[in-house]
Amino acid sequence: MALDLKTLKKQAFKNPKVKKAYDTLDLEFSIINQIIDKRIAKGMSQKELAIKIGTKQPAIARFESGSYNPTISFLQKISEALDSKLIVKI
């Protein structure tokens, strides 16, 4: 019997470790998506953003794909280059 995504997630989230891992990734992808949306809204390419923050385009591509764990300093540089503000709440 095939399960739809909603049912599968509901079952998986009964395990607290699975839920915690999902929530952690959800935050990461939310940050990435916000930055991609802002970059696109400004009409800026990955290469242009990279030049503006003093790195290379592949570094931006790795970050946007989720395969790079950025430092706060990297996120701050991207935020400033996109005329945005990085706010971290604990």
Secondary structure, DSSP 8 states (H G I E B T S, - for coil): ----HHHHHHHHTTSHHHHHHHHHHHHHHHHHHHHHHHHHHTT--HHHHHHHHTS-HHHHHHHHHT-S---HHHHHHHHHHTT-------
